Amino acid sequence: MAAAAAAIVTVGAGLGLRAMAAGSAAKYGGDALYTVLVLALVVLVAPRLAPLKTAAIALAFSWGVEFLQLSDVPAELSRRSTVARLILGSTFNPPDLLWYAVGAAAGWLVHTAVDRRLTGRQAARG
C-alpha cells in the first residue's frame, strides 16, 4: 500500500511542479520524480526487493529510456501519443542522466527508511 501511495503522491508532485515551476526547475525536478515514480512502481510489483536493488532498477530503466532517445523511435511515438511522450520523452539530454540519479538516490533513501520502519514494527510484534 505504501508503494501505491508513493506512486500517487509522486504523480501529484510532478503535476504540481509543472503547474508551479518553469524552466530548469520543472524539467529537472520532473526527471528526478520520473525515476522516483519508476522506483515506486518497481516496489509495487516486487515489494520484497531490497531498496538498493529497486533504486538500481529504476535508474537503469530511466537511463535506458533516455539513451533510447538517441534514436528516432521515442520522438516518432511521442508525435503520435501523449502517453508515449510522457513515458518516453523525445530528445536525448545528457543532464537528465544526473537528475535521474538524484531521483534514484532520493527514492532509495525514502525506501530504506520505510523498509527499516516496517521491519522494526514487524520485529516488535514478533
Secondary structure, DSSP 8 states (H G I E B T S, - for coil): -HHHHHHHHHHHHHHHHHHH--HHHHHHHHHHHHHHHHHHHHHHH-TTS-HHHHHHHHHHHHHHHHHHTTSSHHHHHHHH-HHHHHHH-SS--HHHHHHHHHHHHHHHHHHHHHHHHHHHHHHHH-
